Amino acid sequence: MPSSSYDVLIVGAGVAGPSLAYSLATKTHNKRSTPLRIALLERSLSRPDRIVAELLQPGGVTALKKLGLESCLEETNAVPLLGYHVLRGEEDICASFPEGHVAQAFDHGAFVMALRDRARRAPNVEVIETTVTGLIEDKDTHRVIGVLASQAGGQPESYFADLVVLAEGSLSKFRTAILGNMPYQPSQKGYFAGLIVKDMKLPMPGYATMVIMNSVGPVVLFELPNNEYRMLVELKEPPADLKEHIVHDIIPHLPSSVRAPILKTLETSRVRRVPHYYLPPTKQGVSSKEGAFLLGDSLNMRHPLTAGGMTVALNDVLILSDLLAHVKNFGDWDEISDVLQKWHHMRKPLAYTINAMSMSWAGIFAAEGEALNILQEGAFKFFGKGAQYSEQPMSLAAGITHSPSLLTRNSIAIALYSIWVLFTHPRLGNKSAPHFYEYPLLFVKALNVIWTIGSVMVPVMWAEM
């Protein structure tokens, strides 16, 4: 059986894998007497075709620039986005990112191909199209020392390395082998249905549009390069006829300017659907298997509604490559273990913030139940008070501010404001604010709001600690 040897093997060439290969190669090239030999293994090097991971938040853009990979955005002709235009019934608010920060929207496949090209051109990086089928372990110590892989129509080959990085995505087949008895398993939270629409005019150009509706999940619309627009629909469960669901239950609630282009697209295009998962991170380097570790969605996933996945992944690569650049011996697991434990704590401020925010906002925007409806209305009115009220939440969601404590304070402020709105603002179908004799019932509802936001956020916060 043929074999090859490297210092570092990276399995998976999505977003995290090529970014780490490039960053680690460039940061260590002039620091080591013998440059690192890095292999990036990917099942298929053809252009990926996905309906998610097409919007990079401002914090992710910053991480990409620090990694020296900002040219990948230029190569995709990425479209800058200034924030979100959120519609709820007859109301709307414009929530902008803090001044000087923009998100970038692009074709996912073009972005990944640009990252792979940069990795391929980095010093001593070899990009190989092959399917990894198993881990190779030392017979005595059970440490991972490489992987088994085979190319299409070829015989199995062994790839050996001092360190193996597994970044093969949400459906990782090696997650359990590396982490062992995991405290958490991936849990499916729903689906996203996606469609590419041409020649569409959004209500507020330069902003992603989010439409919040009763009884169905939110819809997100944003511009891509080449006059294309992405439409994403949140689904708890897939309907029997997805197109019919969109036509009858979604489109009538969308802005009038986008209805005709979407209907025209539905006549000729297939609506694609992908599941999404939540997986809290597990600390590696202590009880995990020696010789390998997980990166990206293999390790940590969150709700895609707030588009934070790539931001977390690129920030992980930024921290990890800085730490690994100072490793003297990649075969010394004690040294690697120290790096992994440091990385676990250093990544937490951003990952915790984005993960907790994505899961809680997804619950509020879906608004299943009276308490979440109250929170949704309160949050909408809170952001609608002006830029000074939306700036901190937008900075957190964008990955600009890395602060779990600020997220907690903002969540409490929105919950309390939602209760104040409950007592002082007219409810749906009423012209006047509630009367005093309604307060006892409203007090019970307020307690339910507090209980609900706690039940939504506390389990996520605990899991992310």
Disulfide bonds with the S-S distance in Angstrom:
none
